[in-house]
Amino acid sequence: MERNAEDTKSGAGQYFTPRALIRAMVECVRPEPGKTIADPACGTGGFFLAAHDFLTDSKNYALDKDQKSFLKHSTFFGNEIVAGTRRLCLMNMFLHGIGEITGETRVSSADALISPSDETFDYVLANPPFGKKSSMSFTNAEGEQEAEELTYNRQDFWATTSNKQLNFVQHIRTMLKTTGRAAVVVPDNVLFEGGAGETIRRKLLQTTDLHTILRLPTGIFYAQGVKANVLFFDNRPASPDPQTSTVWYYDYRTNVHHTLKQKPLTYAHLEDFIACYNARNRHERTPTWSEETPDGRWRAFDREELLARDKASLDIFWLRDASMTDLENLPEPEMLAEEIMENLSSALASFEAVSEQ
């Protein structure tokens, strides 16, 4: 499946999340036996398999008979609207001992954004599809194929928008139990876009504990030019009091150079972030950034400081870009060329988004 994703001309890479990133997200969330895990855009089931591996690892848990049965039949729930990808997911899960070859499937073919989930879950792990707009194809009276932009009007959403990523963020929050926890990959526009984006960010800071943001480098996804982040947030019962007090950032983008072939992302590259995240007691974290250590990648910001920024933007950087000053230690020409292509692709995508508005 990974080799299939490398065939970018077919578009297969659109649903392939780097396995090193998936494993790191699971290691941070640390799902527990007997609890439910969902992914509203599950692709080939990468998050399910990584969570299954974590739960069955004897270093983490010693599962009893009931827990093993729950893991096999009642733990995982997902949506995948692309028929071929959904079949790959079901096959992948079955080959890893999840579910049965016959009987009811836990992976729905329905569009997850159409309506609220029938049930809520303990964990949501997801990388929703990139691309800002949702659309529906139909055949007009002349027999021609047309696409109509979709806007999901849901009473449980904070804001109505055609931005697909913002809708997935809202939907994932509604999928969580009041004690539920989420880790979701989102593109940069979710962190700074105005209008509905600002509304959703303010609501996340108010009603959930948005405690961690991992800033990812370019060059790790098969779609070129993608600048993405991982949001980690915990749901909370309804309360008039703000639920986020501090947001911790790990900047794994500035001065980081990855390419799919020359220097692919590995789990080892994310081990420092996992250590800083301190999943076993995340309320005891130690920043690596200070006035004395300005190159530290791990830093906390207070909620009020973030809310005071223009449009409550969460798009924050503080590290000095070494490539702007250190001309003696530039990356190899091949990596520079691939990074330039990534940036040009990202700029083109931004211009296309502006022209659509």
Buried (B, 14 or more C-beta within 10 A) or exposed (E): BEEEBEEBEEEBBBBBBBBBBBBBBBBBBBBEBBBBBBBBBBBBBBBBBBBBEBBBEEEBBEBEEEBBEBBBBEBBBBBBBBEEBBBBBBBBBBEBEBBEEEEEBBBBEEBBBEEBBEEBBBBBBBBBBBBBEBEEEEEEEEEEEEEEEBEBEBEEBBBBBBBBBBBBBBBBBBBBBEEBBBBBBBBBBBBBBEEBBBBBBBBBBBBBBBBBBBBBBBBBBBBBBBBBBBBBBBBBEEEEEBBBEBBBBBBBBBBBBBBBEEBEBEBEBBEBBBEBBBEEEBEEBEBBBEEEEEEBBBBBBEBEEBBEBEBBBBBBEBBEEEBEEEEEEEBEEEBEEBBEBBBEBBEEBEEEBEEEE
